[in-house]
Amino acid sequence: MARQYLKTKPNSSGNSSGPPQIDVASIVRGVIDDIRANGDTAVRKYSEKFDQWSPASFRLSREDIDAAIAACPKQTIEDIKEVQKNVRKFAQAQKDSIMDFECEMQPGVFLGQKSLPINSVGAYIPGGRYPLLASAHMTILTAKVAGVPNVVGCTPPIRGQVPNATVAAMHLAGADEIYLLGGVQAIAAMACGTETMPRVDFIAGPGNAFVAEAKRQLFGEIGIDLFAGPTEILIVADETADPFTVATDILSQAEHGPDSPAVIITTSERVGRQSIHVIDELLKNLPTAELAGTSWAQYGEAILVDSLDEAWKLADEYASEHVQILTERPREALEKMTAYGALFLGERTCVSYGDKVIGTNHVLPTKKAARYTGGLWVGKFLRTVTYQEVTNDTASGELGRLCGRAARAENFEGHARSGDLRAQKYLNEKYEWIGTYERENV
């Protein structure tokens, strides 16, 4: 199928002049190593350096939290509670879909599965350009619905001030401890533990390139939700789509940062070209145009395809974080697409709903990770464990025979002998290696 690019990204090859690249990995590694070795002293050093923030205690007291809540407008608190009700309801429905079970494979052979919550989780709530209080709902509240007994929340100060609405959201979501601490120093402190901050087993939440790199380097020592990159949006539109809606929704995500991919795939040249024109017009008076305009200029694309089947195929190749469907039959995407972080079906639905209010989780895979994983959900905070019990003599003996043969096929003699022992005990079979030991009743 032919594809026509109505707008392409600038060619990334060729002239590489510009500001020198920052070695994010080395900087992050140094901070983590310092905090691992020097604990709270190093944490305070980096908080002073990066955030100009050095309070007597990074942990907020109940009085601090109450003061933050009191400083918020009443409507803000009511809105936080309403949004959290939506997030909680959906997260609970997810948890209810996960069932413990036990099955009897054959007489006397029982196998079971249980889902156990992680014991301690760290939630990182970003606060660089914007106070992303919605991330508190998505991380802290979802972990509490999963049954996590201890959730530690970290969020940075914003220009030296307490982000009151974010703190309120973290508290109302159920955080057991709240620290006003940001960046790599927050991730490292939660992962490694310090004199005043307990070590966690898992860290969730989005962040900038330094936060993402810290999570990457610490993965294995702790669990993490996702390797997250810049926010992405992809819109699939046919001839029925409203170009003004396409343009508005593209810019809603492009404003996240200067490197957010924003892609339009359409079967209508009219819709594609008009959407591009409207985007350019809207950028003239958008307060966040500096960020959104940079993303659109550097990472925006508009692609004309011959058919919706080609559109679904191309959209799957992008495997975008957010995929918005503005077509005559939007639910067709549920049948035709397989690679996306989240789908937003129809003009009445927008990505911003998912980001802020509707109840699904906004921590989603980026950089084509949607090909192999989904986003943050209750199940990320649960550990699926199994157990087994054999209560029947004959079943144990028969499994012993099978185990002996299977293990010896792999040259695992020790494994085989565990099986042999049960075969002799419960089926009265004789094995030479057992006979070499003088044991009564064997």
C-alpha positions in Angstrom: 0.0 0.0 0.0 1.2 3.5 -0.8 1.9 5.9 2.0 2.1 9.7 1.6 3.8 11.7 4.3 1.9 15.0 4.6 4.3 15.9 7.4 7.5 14.2 8.4 10.0 14.5 11.2 13.2 16.4 10.4 16.0 14.2 9.1 17.9 13.2 12.2 21.0 12.3 10.2 23.6 14.8 8.9 24.4 17.9 10.8 25.0 17.0 14.4 26.0 20.4 15.7 24.3 21.7 18.8 24.8 21.5 22.6 26.9 18.7 23.8 25.0 15.6 24.9 24.7 15.0 28.6 26.0 11.6 29.8 22.8 10.8 31.8 23.9 7.2 32.6 27.2 8.3 34.3 25.6 11.1 36.3 22.9 8.8 37.5 25.4 6.0 38.4 27.4 8.5 40.4 24.4 9.7 42.4 23.2 6.1 43.1 26.7 5.0 44.3 27.1 8.0 46.5 23.7 7.5 48.2 24.3 3.8 48.5 27.5 4.6 50.4 26.6 7.7 52.3 22.8 7.6 52.8 21.0 10.7 54.1 24.1 12.9 53.8 24.3 12.2 50.0 20.5 12.5 49.6 20.6 16.0 51.2 23.6 17.0 49.0 21.8 16.2 45.8 18.5 17.7 46.9 20.3 21.0 47.6 22.2 20.8 44.3 19.3 19.9 42.0 16.2 21.3 43.8 17.7 23.9 46.2 15.8 22.0 48.9 17.1 21.0 52.3 14.5 20.9 55.0 15.1 19.6 58.5 13.2 16.4 57.4 12.3 15.3 53.9 9.4 13.3 55.3 6.2 15.2 55.8 4.6 15.1 59.2 0.8 14.7 59.6 0.8 18.4 60.4 2.6 19.2 57.2 0.1 17.1 55.2 -2.9 18.6 56.9 -1.5 22.1 56.1 -1.0 21.2 52.5 -4.6 19.9 52.2 -5.9 23.0 54.0 -4.0 25.2 51.4 -5.9 23.6 48.5 -9.2 25.0 47.2 -12.2 23.0 48.3 -13.0 22.3 44.7 -9.6 20.8 44.1 -10.0 18.4 47.0 -13.4 17.4 45.8 -12.1 16.8 42.3 -9.2 14.7 43.6 -11.7 12.5 45.5 -14.0 12.1 42.5 -11.1 11.1 40.2 -9.7 8.7 42.8 -13.2 7.1 43.1 -13.0 6.3 39.4 -9.4 5.0 39.6 -10.3 2.9 42.6 -13.4 1.4 41.0 -11.5 0.3 37.9 -8.5 -1.0 39.9 -10.8 -3.0 42.1 -12.5 -4.5 39.0 -9.0 -5.5 37.8 -8.2 -7.1 41.1 -11.5 -8.9 41.2 -10.6 -10.5 37.8 -7.5 -12.1 39.3 -8.5 -15.4 40.9 -6.6 -17.6 43.3 -7.3 -21.3 42.4 -6.4 -24.8 43.2 -6.9 -27.8 40.9 -6.6 -31.6 41.4 -4.4 -32.6 38.4 -5.0 -36.3 39.2 -6.2 -38.1 42.3 -4.2 -36.8 45.2 -2.1 -34.2 43.2 -3.0 -30.6 44.0 -1.6 -27.6 42.3 -2.5 -24.0 43.3 -1.9 -20.4 42.5 -2.0 -17.3 44.8 -1.5 -13.6 44.2 0.4 -11.9 47.0 0.9 -8.2 47.2 4.4 -6.8 47.2 5.4 -5.9 50.8 6.7 -2.4 50.1 6.3 0.0 47.1 7.8 3.3 46.3 5.7 5.7 44.2 7.4 8.6 42.4 5.2 11.5 41.6 6.9 13.9 39.1 6.8 17.7 39.6 9.2 19.3 37.3 7.2 21.3 34.7 3.8 20.5 36.1 2.5 19.2 39.4 1.4 15.8 38.1 -0.9 14.9 41.0 -2.8 12.4 38.8 0.2 10.2 39.1 -0.5 9.8 42.8 -3.8 8.2 41.9 -2.3 5.9 39.3 0.6 4.6 41.5 -0.3 4.9 45.2 -4.0 4.2 45.0 -3.5 1.3 42.6 -0.9 -0.3 44.9 -3.2 0.1 47.9 -6.1 -1.5 46.1 -3.7 -4.4 45.3 -3.2 -4.8 49.1 0.4 -3.4 49.4 0.8 -2.8 53.2 3.4 0.0 52.9 3.5 2.6 50.1 6.2 5.3 50.3 5.5 8.4 48.1 8.1 10.9 46.8 7.5 14.1 45.0 9.9 17.1 44.4 9.3 20.6 45.6 8.3 23.0 42.9 10.4 26.1 42.8 11.2 25.6 46.5 7.6 25.3 47.5 5.4 22.4 48.8 3.1 21.2 45.9 0.0 21.2 48.1 -2.4 19.6 45.6 0.1 16.8 44.9 0.6 16.1 48.6 -3.2 16.1 49.1 -3.6 13.6 46.3 -0.8 11.3 47.7 -2.4 11.3 51.2 -5.9 10.7 49.9 -4.6 7.9 47.7 -3.4 6.1 50.8 0.4 6.8 51.0 1.8 5.6 54.3 4.8 7.9 54.1 5.3 11.1 52.0 8.7 12.6 51.3 9.3 15.9 49.6 12.2 14.6 47.6 12.7 14.4 43.8 14.9 13.2 41.0 17.5 10.5 41.1 18.1 11.1 44.8 14.5 10.0 45.5 14.7 6.9 43.4 18.0 5.8 44.9 16.9 6.5 48.5 13.8 4.4 48.1 15.7 1.6 46.3 18.8 1.5 48.5 17.3 2.7 51.8 18.9 5.3 54.1 19.1 6.0 57.8 15.7 7.7 57.7 14.0 6.1 54.6 13.1 2.4 54.4 14.1 0.4 51.4 11.3 -0.6 49.1 10.9 -3.7 46.9 9.3 -2.0 43.9 9.2 1.5 42.4 6.4 2.8 40.1 5.8 6.2 38.5 6.9 8.3 35.5 9.7 10.9 35.5 12.3 12.7 33.4 15.3 11.1 31.7 17.3 11.0 34.9 14.5 9.3 36.9 13.9 6.8 34.1 17.7 6.0 33.9 17.8 5.5 37.7 15.0 3.0 37.6 16.8 1.2 34.7 20.0 0.9 36.6 18.3 -0.3 39.8 16.1 -2.8 38.1 16.9 -6.2 39.4 17.8 -4.9 42.8 14.2 -3.7 42.9 11.2 -4.2 40.6 9.9 -1.4 38.5 6.8 -0.7 36.6 8.1 0.3 33.1 11.1 1.7 31.3 9.3 5.0 30.4 10.1 7.5 27.7 8.5 10.7 26.5 4.7 10.8 26.2 3.4 9.6 22.8 0.1 10.1 20.9 -1.1 8.5 17.7 -4.4 9.4 16.1 -6.1 7.2 13.5 -8.6 9.3 11.5 -10.9 8.7 8.5 -12.9 11.1 6.4 -15.5 11.5 9.3 -12.9 13.0 11.7 -13.1 16.6 12.7 -9.7 18.3 11.9 -10.1 20.7 14.8 -10.6 17.8 17.2 -7.6 16.0 15.7 -5.4 19.1 16.1 -6.6 19.9 19.7 -6.0 16.3 20.9 -2.5 16.1 19.2 -1.4 19.2 21.1 -2.9 18.0 24.4 -0.1 15.4 24.5 2.6 17.3 22.6 2.7 19.8 25.5 4.1 17.1 27.9 7.6 18.0 26.7 9.7 19.0 23.7 10.3 15.4 22.6 6.8 13.9 22.6 6.0 12.0 19.4 2.7 13.0 17.9 1.4 11.1 14.8 -1.6 11.3 12.6 -2.5 8.4 10.4 -5.5 9.2 8.1 -7.3 7.8 5.1 -8.4 11.4 4.2 -6.0 13.9 2.6 -8.4 16.7 3.5 -8.5 15.7 7.2 -4.7 15.3 7.3 -3.9 18.7 5.7 -6.6 20.6 7.6 -5.4 19.1 10.9 -1.9 20.3 10.2 -3.2 23.8 9.4 -5.3 23.9 12.6 -2.3 22.7 14.7 -0.2 25.6 13.4 -3.0 28.1 14.1 -3.7 26.7 17.6 0.0 27.0 18.5 -0.2 30.7 18.1 -2.1 31.2 21.3 -1.5 28.0 23.3 0.2 28.8 26.6 2.3 25.7 26.4 3.2 26.3 22.7 7.0 26.4 23.5 6.9 22.7 24.4 4.0 21.5 22.2 5.3 23.4 19.2 8.8 21.9 19.6 7.4 18.4 19.8 5.2 18.9 16.8 8.0 20.4 14.8 10.6 17.8 15.7 8.5 14.7 16.3 5.2 15.3 14.6 4.1 13.2 11.6 1.0 13.1 9.4 0.7 10.1 7.1 -1.9 9.4 4.4 -2.8 5.8 3.7 -5.1 4.1 1.2 -7.3 2.2 3.7 -8.2 1.7 7.3 -6.6 -1.8 7.1 -3.4 -0.1 6.2 -3.9 2.4 9.0 -4.3 -0.3 11.6 -1.2 -2.1 10.3 0.9 1.1 10.4 -0.4 2.1 13.9 0.7 -1.3 15.2 4.1 -0.7 13.8 4.3 2.5 15.9 3.0 0.7 19.0 2.2 4.0 20.5 1.5 4.8 24.2 -1.8 6.5 23.5 -3.8 5.6 20.4 -6.9 7.7 19.7 -9.5 6.4 17.1 -11.5 9.1 15.3 -13.2 7.0 12.7 -16.8 6.1 11.8 -16.6 2.7 13.6 -14.0 3.3 16.4 -14.5 -0.1 18.0 -13.1 -1.8 14.9 -9.7 -0.9 16.4 -10.3 -3.4 19.2 -10.5 -6.2 16.6 -7.8 -5.0 14.2 -5.0 -3.6 16.4 -2.7 -5.4 18.8 0.1 -3.0 19.8 -0.8 0.0 22.0 -0.6 1.2 25.5 -4.2 2.3 25.7 -7.0 2.9 23.1 -9.3 5.9 23.2 -12.3 5.2 21.1 -14.4 7.8 19.3 -14.7 11.6 19.4 -16.4 11.6 22.9 -13.2 10.1 24.3 -9.8 11.8 24.5 -6.4 10.9 25.8 -6.6 13.6 28.4 -9.4 11.7 30.1 -7.1 8.8 30.6 -4.3 11.0 31.8 -6.4 12.8 34.4 -9.9 11.6 35.3 -11.6 8.6 33.7 -10.1 5.8 35.9 -7.8 3.7 33.7 -4.1 4.0 34.5 -2.0 6.5 32.7 1.4 4.9 33.3 1.8 3.2 29.9 4.5 1.7 27.7 6.4 4.0 25.3 9.2 3.5 22.7 7.3 0.5 21.2 7.3 -1.4 24.4 3.6 -1.9 23.8 4.6 -4.8 21.6 5.4 -6.9 24.6 3.9 -5.3 27.7 0.9 -3.4 29.0 0.8 -0.5 31.4 0.7 -0.2 35.1 -2.2 -2.0 36.8 -3.1 -3.8 40.0 -1.4 -7.0 38.7 2.0 -5.2 38.7 1.8 -4.9 42.5 1.0 -8.6 42.9 3.3 -11.6 42.9 1.8 -14.7 41.4 3.1 -17.7 43.4 2.3 -21.4 43.1 2.2 -24.3 45.5 1.8 -28.1 45.1 0.9 -31.0 47.4 0.7 -34.7 46.7 -1.4 -36.6 49.2 -1.8 -40.0 47.4 0.8 -42.7 47.7 0.3 -44.1 44.2 0.4 -40.7 42.6 3.6 -39.8 44.4 5.2 -43.1 43.3 4.2 -42.7 39.7 5.5 -39.1 39.7 8.7 -40.4 41.2 9.2 -42.9 38.3 8.5 -40.2 35.7 10.8 -37.7 37.5 13.7 -40.3 37.6 13.4 -40.9 33.8 13.0 -37.2 32.9 15.9 -36.1 35.2 18.3 -38.7 33.9 17.5 -37.6 30.3 19.1 -34.3 31.4 21.9 -36.0 33.4 20.5 -34.6 36.7 21.2 -37.6 38.9 20.3 -35.8 42.1 16.9 -34.9 40.8 16.4 -38.4 39.6 17.1 -39.9 43.1 14.5 -37.7 44.7 12.0 -39.3 42.4 13.5 -42.8 42.9 13.0 -42.4 46.7 9.3 -41.8 46.3 8.9 -44.7 43.8 10.5 -47.1 46.3 8.6 -45.8 49.3 5.2 -45.8 47.7 5.4 -48.4 44.9 8.0 -50.8 46.5 10.4 -50.4 43.5 14.0 -51.2 44.2 16.9 -48.9 43.2 20.5 -49.9 43.6 21.7 -46.6 44.9 19.2 -46.7 47.8 20.3 -50.3 48.6 23.8 -49.1 49.3 22.6 -47.4 52.5 21.7 -49.3 55.6 18.4 -47.5 56.4 15.5 -49.3 58.1 12.2 -49.4 56.2 13.8 -48.2 53.0 
